[in-house]
Amino acid sequence: MAIVKHYRHTETGHEYSFRFEKHGETWKVFCLKHPPNPHKGSSVVTHIFSDGRLCITHPPQSAEQAAAAAFRWMHGYSTFVLSGKFPNDACRAVVPDYNDAPEWNSG
C-alpha cells in the first residue's frame, strides 16, 4: 500500500510531496518533491537518500508515526535550506490531516 500526500511548510511556504509505503510491520517514507538543496551535502547532512527515502533512525510502526517523521523531516529540511544546518533537536509533530484521511486506515 502506498499513500501520497502534499504539504506546504507553514513558516517558509516550501512545498513537499511524500509517498508513504507500508512494508510488513513498518513504513518507509519517500520525499517526491522538496526545495532544491543550495548547500549540497550527502544523506548524512540532508537525511534523505538518493532514491528519495528519508533517513529515519527508528522505522515507523504506524502511518501516524510515518506522517510525523515526514513532518519532522520537512521542518528540518526547510531549516537546512535557509541556514545550511539541519536541526537535531527534539520536537513534536502535529499532522493536520491525519485523522481526517480515510486512506491512512485502509489496507
Buried (B, 14 or more C-beta within 10 A) or exposed (E): EEBEBEBEBEEBEBEBBBBBBBEEEBBBBBBEEBBEEEBEEEEEBBBBEEEBBBEBEEBBEEBBBBBBBBBBBBBBBBBBBBEEEBBEEEEEBEBEEBEEBEEBEEE
